[in-house]
């Protein structure tokens, strides 16, 4: 299903960099970020740690921001999706609510650099590991996910926080970063 593909791509990007033990984290010294292909730019939070398309202040177990863009639809499917339609938002919310351990707090339409998109705010209980009991309780995390589709490309931004006492502070940082999102013209290739 096309809606499922959009949601699953968003959630996969949100978690893909989180647990990488080999990620090389470096302090953000220059806030201006331009995607490798030149397609978009963002203003990253100074002083946070960055590994590829992931950011954290206190370690990814405490909070994690991810940002990414890529093709998630085939050209024919892209024509069938209206990113600004209420039906898409309802379908995304239904898909999200159907995920195990998820409680939807808010799901609404937004605009990201003139692109119609969505913002989903939800909590998710961590799954219980029945195979290898570590003695730690499963816990939960609060998440905010933004997405916008342009043609076959999806722009996705996620914020995951497992510490309620820092959620509001870190959410403000995330919201400023998302608000700085700007699509750019691709630089010409070749001489």
C-alpha positions in Angstrom: 0.0 0.0 0.0 1.4 3.4 -0.9 0.4 5.0 2.5 2.1 2.2 4.3 5.2 2.7 2.2 5.3 6.4 3.2 4.8 5.7 6.9 7.2 2.8 7.0 9.9 4.7 5.2 9.5 7.6 7.6 9.7 5.3 10.7 12.6 3.3 9.2 14.6 6.5 8.6 13.8 7.6 12.1 15.4 4.5 13.6 18.0 3.5 11.0 20.8 5.5 12.5 19.8 5.2 16.2 21.6 2.1 17.2 24.7 2.2 15.0 27.5 1.4 17.4 30.0 2.2 14.6 28.6 5.7 14.0 31.2 8.4 14.3 29.7 11.3 16.3 31.2 14.8 15.8 30.2 18.1 17.5 28.1 20.4 15.3 30.4 23.4 14.9 28.8 24.9 11.7 25.0 24.8 11.8 24.5 25.2 8.0 23.9 21.8 6.4 23.4 21.1 2.7 22.4 17.6 1.5 25.1 15.8 -0.4 23.1 16.0 -3.6 22.3 19.7 -3.0 18.6 19.2 -2.8 17.9 20.8 0.6 19.4 22.7 3.5 18.9 22.8 7.2 20.2 24.7 10.2 21.4 22.2 12.7 21.7 22.8 16.5 25.1 24.0 17.5 26.9 21.9 20.1 24.9 18.8 19.4 26.6 15.6 18.2 26.1 14.5 14.6 26.6 11.2 12.8 25.6 11.3 9.2 21.8 12.3 9.3 21.4 11.9 13.0 21.8 14.3 15.9 21.8 13.9 19.7 22.6 16.1 22.7 23.0 13.5 25.4 23.4 10.2 23.5 21.0 8.5 21.1 19.4 6.6 24.0 18.2 9.9 25.5 17.1 11.8 22.4 17.7 11.5 18.6 16.8 13.7 15.7 17.1 12.4 12.2 16.7 14.1 8.8 16.7 12.5 5.4 15.3 12.6 1.9 14.9 9.9 -0.7 12.7 8.2 -3.2 10.0 6.2 -1.6 7.5 5.9 -4.4 7.5 4.8 -8.0 6.7 7.5 -10.6 3.2 6.1 -11.3 2.4 5.9 -7.5 3.6 9.5 -7.0 1.0 10.8 -9.4 -1.8 9.0 -7.4 -0.8 10.6 -4.1 -2.0 14.1 -3.1 0.2 15.0 -0.2 -2.2 17.7 1.0 -5.3 15.5 1.0 -7.2 14.9 4.3 -7.6 11.3 3.2 -3.8 10.8 3.2 -3.6 12.3 6.7 -6.4 10.0 7.9 -4.7 6.9 6.3 -1.3 7.8 7.9 -2.9 8.2 11.3 -4.8 4.9 11.0 -1.5 3.1 9.9 0.4 4.7 12.8 -2.3 3.8 15.4 -2.3 0.2 14.2 1.4 -0.2 15.1 2.0 -2.2 18.3 2.4 -0.1 21.5 1.7 3.2 19.7 -0.6 5.9 21.1 -1.3 8.8 18.7 -1.2 12.2 20.4 -1.7 14.4 17.4 -1.7 14.0 13.6 -2.1 17.1 11.4 -1.3 18.7 8.0 1.7 21.0 7.8 3.6 22.9 5.2 7.3 22.4 4.8 9.0 24.9 2.5 5.7 25.3 0.5 5.2 21.5 0.3 2.1 20.0 1.8 3.1 17.5 4.5 2.2 15.9 7.8 3.2 16.1 11.5 2.6 13.1 13.7 3.2 13.1 17.5 2.9 9.8 19.3 4.3 7.6 22.1 5.5 4.1 21.6 6.2 1.5 24.2 9.5 -0.4 23.7 8.9 -4.0 22.9 9.6 -6.6 25.6 12.6 -8.8 24.8 11.4 -12.3 25.7 14.5 -14.0 24.4 17.2 -12.1 26.4 15.8 -10.5 29.5 18.2 -7.7 30.4 16.5 -6.9 33.7 15.5 -3.4 32.5 11.9 -2.3 32.1 10.7 -1.9 28.5 10.1 1.9 28.8 8.6 4.2 26.2 9.6 7.1 24.0 7.8 10.1 22.7 8.2 10.9 19.0 7.4 13.6 16.5 7.7 12.9 12.8 7.4 15.3 9.9 7.1 14.3 6.3 6.5 15.9 3.0 6.3 14.3 -0.5 7.4 15.9 -3.7 7.0 13.7 -6.7 8.7 10.4 -5.7 10.8 12.0 -3.0 10.0 12.1 0.7 11.6 14.5 3.1 11.4 13.1 6.6 12.4 14.5 10.0 12.0 12.7 13.3 12.5 13.4 16.9 12.6 10.6 19.5 13.0 11.3 23.2 13.0 8.8 26.1 13.4 11.3 28.9 10.1 13.2 29.7 12.0 15.8 31.7 13.9 17.0 28.5 11.2 16.5 25.9 10.0 20.1 25.7 13.5 21.6 25.6 14.6 19.2 22.8 11.3 19.5 20.9 11.9 23.2 20.6 15.4 22.6 19.0 13.8 20.0 16.6 11.0 22.4 15.6 13.5 25.2 14.8 15.5 22.7 12.7 12.4 21.6 10.7 11.4 25.2 10.3 14.8 25.9 8.6 14.2 23.3 5.9 14.6 24.8 2.5 14.6 23.0 -0.9 17.4 24.0 -3.2 18.1 23.8 -6.9 20.4 21.0 -7.8 23.9 22.2 -8.7 24.6 21.5 -12.4 26.7 18.4 -12.9 29.7 18.4 -15.1 31.7 21.3 -16.6 
